[in-house]
Amino acid sequence: MNVSIVSLPKITEPTRGSLTVVENGKEVPFDIKRVYWTYDVPAGECRGGHAHKKQRELVLAVSGCFTLTLDDGKEKTEILLNHPYQAVLIGGGVWRELHDFSSGAVCLVVTDGMFEEEDYIRDYDEFIEHCNI
């Protein structure tokens, strides 16, 4: 599966809190072109049901937690994101859904491309067909 867990640097000072940094070419193996975040997701709702043909994304929970379900057409896996210093790098050709958002959860996504509708696969059956090409 075109997915990997990325441990981000965590700098902690007991009296000042913690800081996590994400830099191009280090923790993120691509130049960041777009950043967006999802929040205030109502209980029980699912977000993000789609795949990208080529675009890569780094997904992390900057607050609270949620579950990331990943599917490459052959195998499915679920990852609980609940630390702001742990992210998931998702390559093209992976269906992803975010669900089970805790109260106050914020999902941050950085990508290597601008929004291009042509890169999205929004129908699961079409995604499975794309995987079998």
N, C-alpha and C positions, 0 to 999 in steps of 0.2 A: 504494500500500500504506500502511496506517495505521501506519507505523513511522518512527522517526527516530533517528539517532545523536546522543547528547548528550555533549558534552565537559564534564566536571566540573572545577571549579577544582582546581589542583594547586599547593600552596604548598610549596616546597622550601628547606630550609636545609642547606647542605653538611655541617655538623657535627651536625645534629639529625634528618635524614631528611625525609620528605614527609608532608603532610596533605592529604586531600581531604574536602570538605564537600558535603553535599546538604541543601538547604533548601526547604521548601514555598514555592511561588510564584516561586522563582528557577529552579534547575535542574530541579525537579520541578513541572510545571504543574498539580498537584492536591494536595489535602490528603492526607497519608499516613495511611491507616487500618490498614494491616497490613504487617509486615515479616517475612520468613522467609528462611532460607538453606539450601542443599543442599550436602552435603559427603560425603566418603568414598564417592563413587560408584565401584563396581567398574569396572575396565577393560572397555571395550566396551559398557557399558550406556548406555541412553538414558533421559532423564527428561523429564517435562513434556508428553508428547504430548496436547495439548488446546488449545482456544480458549476465549475468554470472549466472551459476547454483548456486554457493555458495559464490564466492568472494564478499567482501564488499569494497566499495570505498567511499572516501570523495572527493567531487569535488568542486573547487572554482575558481573564476576569480581573479587572482592576479593583473591583469591589464585589463583595458577596460571592455567589457561586452559581454555576449552571453546568449542565451536562452537554457535551458535544458528541453527537453520533456521526460516525464517519463510515462511508460505504464506497468501495471501489468497484462494485459490480460482482465481486467474487467473495469478499469478506466484509463483515461489519464489526465495528468496535465502538465502545463508548468510553469517553474520558471525562472525568469530573474535573472541572477547572475551578479551583477554590483558593489559589494563591496568586498574588500579583507579580510573582517572580517566576511563574511557570507558564509557558505558552505552547501552542501547538502550531507547527508549520505545516500547511496544507498545500500540496501541489495541485496542478490541474488534473482533471479527471477523477475527482473525489466528490461524491455527494455529501453534503453536510447539513445537519440540523442542530439547532440549539434549543434546549428545553429544560424544564425543572429549574427555572430561575428562582433564586431566593429573593426575599424582599430586599430592595436596595442594590441588586446586582447590576453591574455595568460591564458589558462586553466590549472590549476594544479590539479593532481589527486594523492592521496595516497591510497594504497590498503593493504589488509591484506594477500595477497598471491603473489607469484611469477607468472610470465607469464606461464600459462598452457593452451594450445589450447583446451584441453578436457573440460575446464570449460566454454568456450565461446559458446553462441548460436548466430550465425551470420545471420540466415535466420528468418525473421519475422514469416512466417507460421509455421516453426518448433518451434519457441518460443511459439506461441499460442497453439500448440499441447502439448508442455511441461507444459504449465499452466493448461491444462485440465486433466492432469494425476492424 
